[in-house]
Amino acid sequence: MAEFQSSQPYPPRCQPSRRLPDFLQSVNLKYVKLGYHYLITHLLTLLLIPLMAVILVQASQMNPDDALELWVHLQYNLVSVLVCSAFLVFGSTVYIMTRPRPIYLVDYACYKPPSHLKVAFAQFMEHSKLSGKFDEPALEFQRKILERSGLGEETYFPDAMHQLPPRLSMAAAREEAEQVMFGALDKLFSNTRIRPKDVGILIVNCSLFNPTPSLSAMIVNKYKLRGNIRSFNLGGMGCSAGVIAIDLAKDLLQVHGSTYAVVVSTENITQNWYFGNKRSMLIPNCLFRVGGSAVLLSNKSSDKRRSKYELVHVVRTHKGADDKAFRCVYQEQDETGKPGVSLSKDLMAIAGGALKTNITTLGPLVLPVSEQLLFFATLVAKKLLNAKIKPYIPDFKLAFEHFCIHAGGRAVIDELEKNLQLLPGHVEASRMTLHRFGNTSSSSIWYELSYTEAKGRMRKGHRVWQIAFGSGFKCNSAVWKALKTVKPSPDGPWEDCINEYPVQILDGGLHQ
């Protein structure tokens, strides 16, 4: 074959790189790091292989007289052997009886509102203008926030917000809550074929809408749940309350007999719309949208085969003792007496501090030994040698295959992608959930998990890290392990649109 030659000079982007040695060096360092992680991870196995080989060689060289002598020696020490065996059996029994019960996630469902509740940017701005509640600077501010938010044109508002003027009544708020909660629960019971009366524990979390009777009582009444059900209603705990509810369900399933727990996570928009002109209180109007989820957990060993995931860890961090953290997401009235939720300019810095504290606790539980050794060595060098060494940032990509970062806003996802040194693929589920459904508060991490399943990316043994932030200020993490190659459940939120994603989101616009 004749060699291809060209008299044309290289195009600017095709010229041989002058930084080839740097590239080769980075490649070499990459493989050195991979080799180091492999060595540390399999160190025990690598040490045991020579030991087992020596034992086998010695056993093969043992003559019959040595074997007989060993048997006689064991006979004279029969009491010692029996005592050791008894202690071994007793210890094993105590361990099996006292170890925590495994908690299985049988299935979950995310509410998808009907198409007539979609709200495009133009409709949002038109309704805001026609309401007569906002001045021109406030309208322009909301328009800019929408354009840069990362939200798409097909997010959802409750029916009451589509009315002119908006129907902000208690009855309308109850209707929104019922549509979301019952919609998710109907789908969950249908997919799992669990009878409502089989549920022994019910936990509902909704931060801003807490009527009497409670939301959990509304569910008990609707599905005629049994009279001795243990029901809880969590309010005012922000967007991370979904992980808190999972943690509470886990603790209850440890102490109660074989049963099911249902966790319902939602938020309510109808009575919590801000009709003022304070900019820090206008941002939630632009980000929050209708959504909710229902999760079925089980402590029954018989449910392992049909369950999707097993709960591995829950780590909770609360920064409420710090005044700035406590007030960075704060429900209050503005100067004119109009209620809303104010977001502090320090929010991202506070969230970063809460995340740092959270992963300091989570890291030793999930990171491979190789990463822990590197972190510890850097810390010791910094303390003892007083050297100007940057803190080593653990590579959480070695601990997890999938990341579900709360879709609180574009800035939140950007910040975590940067701080955790994640790749665009790791935050794809979060960005696409924000685009398709907006900030659905505590349920957003379940829309993200559903996206990963709909893309066919969840394999047996994969580990999932759900990270959520909430008022207070809190950062909470839940770690799950896939028990099988997970397929999306019927009638999922992404079923009719997953082929359209991912989309590319740019400043000031959206491009397919």
Disulfide bonds with the S-S distance in Angstrom:
none
